[in-house]
Amino acid sequence: MRQASPSHALAAIAAALVLSWPLGAEPTPSTALGASPSTQARTSPSTELRAGSEVRALWVVRTTLTSPAAIATMVSSAKAGGFNTLLVQVRGRGDAYFQKGLEPKPPSLDAQPDFDPLAATIAHAHDAGLQVHAWINVNLVANTGELPSARGHVVFRHPEWLMVPRALAGELVSVDPRSPGYLGRLARFVRGQSNELEGLYLSPVTPAAAAYTTGIIRDIVERYDLDGVHLDYIRYPREDFDYSAGALAAFRASLVDELNAADRGRYDARAAGAEPTIYTLAYPQRWRAFRIERLTALLTAIRQAVKLVRPAAIVSAAVVPDANEAADRRLQDWRGWADAGLIDVVCPMAYTTDPAAFAAQIASAHEIAGGRPLWAGIGAYRLSPAQIAENVHAARRIGAGGVILFSYDSLADPARGPGYLSQVGRAAFTGSQ
C-alpha cells in the first residue's frame, strides 16, 4: 500500500534537520568560492516567459556541452525549432560541466581547462531569449559500466554514502567502506543488474551525503544566472535500497526512544549478529516511511537553498508518471511533494510510444498535481515528428503548462538528416509539416 503523503509540518521539520547537517570536511560554496549571493542572484528579464506562455523545452544531455561550437549550434537550433527553454545536464554522474565546481570535471573537458559549458550556454541562450535550467542528476553519481576516472570523485572519497541493496546488507555491514572490496562488491552487484539499475546512487538517508548534495546545487545556483533547477534521479534505484550501515543505524536511532529496554536489547543483539536488518524487518512500514521522508527532506533542503539565492528560479523535478508506482517502487512521493509545494513544476516522464497511454499518464499526473504546473515529458527519441506533435497536442488539451522533449541530442543526431529538429518544432508547435 502506498505511504501517506508528508504534511507541510513534516516537510518543514525535515528541512530544518537537513539544513542543520554538517558538511564535515567538505568546503561550503561560500567559503570555497567567495560567492556573493547579493551580486550573483540576479534575474534575466529578457528571458522571462510571459504569463500563460507554453513552455517548449528540450532536455540537453551533457554530451552536447563539450565544445563552444556544439553549444552555439544547440542554442541556434533550439531557437529555430520554436523552443524557448533548455534543461541542460550540468551534473550527470557526480561531475561538473562548469568551472570551479566542488566535483571533478568530466574527462571530455580535460583538453579545455578554461571552457565553461554552463556559462557559454547561459550567454548564448539568454541572448536568444531562451531560458536555461540546470538539469541535475541528484542521487545517481556513477554508471554501471565503469567507475569514474577521477580519484577525487565522491564514490572514492565517500563510499560509505552510497546506497546498498538489501541483498548485500549482511555482507557489507562488516566490510570497511574504505577498503577496495567494498566499492568493488557494490559496483559488481549493480553491473550485474544493469537492465534494472542505472548505476551507483548517493543516499538521502545519510545526513552528510544529503548535505553534500545540497551544497553542490547551492554552489551552482549562487554562481550562475539560472532561470531554474531541474532535478532528475531524485529517487531510490529500487525499493530494496538503502540498506547501508549508515542508513540502518539512522533508522535504529529514529526508533530506540520508543522501545523498552528488553526489546531494544533483543533487537540490538540480533543486529550485531547475523541480522543487521532486524529493525527494518520488525518495523517494515516505518522503514518505508523513513526512507521516503529522508528523500523528501533532501528535496526540501535543495528547494530552500535554491530559493534563498534565487527566489524566482523554478524548481522542477522529473518524476515517474504513475504516482503510486513512483512511491511504491522508487520511494519517490511526488504526490506529497506537489501537495506540500516543494516543487514548482511536475515533469512526468511519459516516454511511451502509445498515444492513448501517454494521454492517460499525463491526465492522471495533471489531476494529482492539482493546481501545480505540469510539463509533459515526451520520449521524442522514440517517435516520429507526427507522433511527437500528437503528444504535444494531447498535453495541451489536458491542460499541461508545457512540454519537454527527450532529447535535443537524439533529435539533432546527424543520422536524422539536416533540419530534423526544426521539422519536429514545426509539427509540434505550428501544426505544419
Secondary structure, 3 states (H helix, E strand, C coil): CCCCCCCHHHHHHHHHHHHCCCCCCCCCHHHHHCCCHHHHCCCCHHHCCCCCCCEEEEEECHHHCCCHHHHHHHHHHHHHCCCCEEEEEEECCCCCCCCCCCCCCCHHHCCCCCCCHHHHHHHHHHHCCCEEEEEEECCEEEECCCCCCCCCCHHHHCHHHECCEHHHHHHHCCCCCCCHHHHHHHHHHHHCCCCCCCEEEECCCCHHHHHHHHHHHHHHHHHCCCCEEEEECCCCCCCCECCCHHHHHHHHHHHHHHCCHHHHHHHHHHHHCCCCCHHHHHCHHHHHHHHHHHHHHHHHHHHHHHHHHCCCCEEEEEECCCHHHHHHHHCCCHHHHHHCCCCCEEEEEECCCCHHHHHHHHHHHHHHHCCCCEEEEECHHHCCHHHHHHHHHHHHHHCCCEEEEECHHHHCCHHHCCCHHHHHHHHHHCCCC
